[in-house]
């Protein structure tokens, strides 16, 4: 999963928009964005944030600075050092796939931020907050909490590729006030594109994505697979 590898795989599969959501970090987002230059691919910087309840929330941002501001908050609320023998190396790379260094923080761990604080902080930094893989028992908001708090200001709910969207809409029918998305949650290059959402947008931009999630104007979620 290198910057060049991710971009080449997404372009090969004719994907228009991807987001880089490493666990509790945005350090590689800028490299993937730069690697996508002169390609017909938009890359959003993001973070998959682990709350203190071990709920995963995907944060999507328009620019890297907002993502890095969120990262600073996360790092201030994240304890522990990575054990490379147990969890592997956490590589920081540049757009040419050259290794710049290694992140020593325990990125696989949970932050000390509540799920409400995570969502509110994402919005403070102008981002979109999407509850990740809600169909999973581990690290999904419903599996961890048993429900979605009624006042939690999520922008969307994500279904993993392991569940059909029709099944999800029945199983989670009480939460259909939120838009449902599907994405690949790819940890390997071959998994990129295994789950996807098609949007009807005027242009491939972050603001158009935000409008589509609200269902405003002619922008909308067109289909899911």
PyMOL commands that set and color helices and strands:
alter all, ss='L'
color gray80, all
select helices_A, chain A and resi 3-12+29-35+64-76+84-87+115-124+141-145+165-171+173-175+189-191+206-214
alter helices_A, ss='H'
color red, helices_A
select strands_A, chain A and resi 17-23+42-50+56-61+91-93+99-102+128-131+156-159+180-182+197-200+220-224
alter strands_A, ss='S'
color yellow, strands_A
deselect
rebuild
show_as cartoon
